[in-house]
Amino acid sequence: MRCKLGDLAVIVNDDFPENIGVFVKVLRRSDHAAYYPGQGHDWEVYPSTAVRGRCGERIFFARAECSARDADLWPIRPPGQADGVEAVKELETT
């Protein structure tokens, strides 16, 4: 997992390209995996602006809490706090 609870992150991949680049706050682990098996909704996030989303067949545009896959987010952390990639590189060199 790249993100952790409380992170500020940016959307780097999404089914809706217009959502890429939107900042989100990681709120908590998602329970949507039980409803959407295999889709990998790892986090509940709150976007900084309205985003396009899908609920079943319905497509909406709103600024509301939503689910996101960890792989589609890139955490933004203060200097000195390792992100997932730097942590893996550090482990590989030791």
Residue pairs with C-beta under 8 A, 6 or more apart in sequence:
1 42
1 70
1 84
2 70
2 71
2 73
2 74
2 75
2 83
2 84
2 85
3 9
3 26
3 42
3 43
3 70
3 73
3 75
4 26
4 75
5 26
5 27
5 28
5 29
6 25
6 26
7 25
7 26
7 75
7 76
7 77
8 23
8 24
8 25
8 26
8 75
8 76
8 77
9 23
9 24
9 25
9 26
9 45
9 73
9 74
9 75
9 76
10 21
10 22
10 23
10 24
10 73
10 74
10 76
11 19
11 20
11 21
11 22
11 23
11 24
11 51
11 68
11 72
11 73
12 20
12 72
12 73
12 74
13 20
13 71
13 72
14 20
14 72
15 54
16 51
16 52
16 53
18 51
18 52
19 47
19 51
19 52
22 47
22 48
22 49
22 51
23 47
23 48
23 76
24 45
24 46
24 47
24 48
24 68
24 73
25 45
25 46
25 48
26 43
26 44
26 45
26 73
26 75
27 43
27 44
27 45
27 46
27 65
28 43
28 44
29 42
29 43
29 44
30 41
30 42
30 43
30 44
30 67
30 68
32 39
32 41
32 67
33 39
33 40
33 41
33 42
39 69
40 69
40 70
40 71
41 67
41 68
41 69
42 68
42 69
42 70
43 67
43 68
43 69
43 70
43 73
44 65
44 66
44 67
44 68
45 65
45 66
45 67
45 68
45 73
46 64
46 65
46 66
47 63
47 64
47 66
49 63
50 61
50 62
50 63
51 61
51 62
51 63
51 66
52 59
52 60
52 61
53 59
53 60
53 61
53 62
53 66
54 60
74 83
75 83
75 84
77 83
82 90
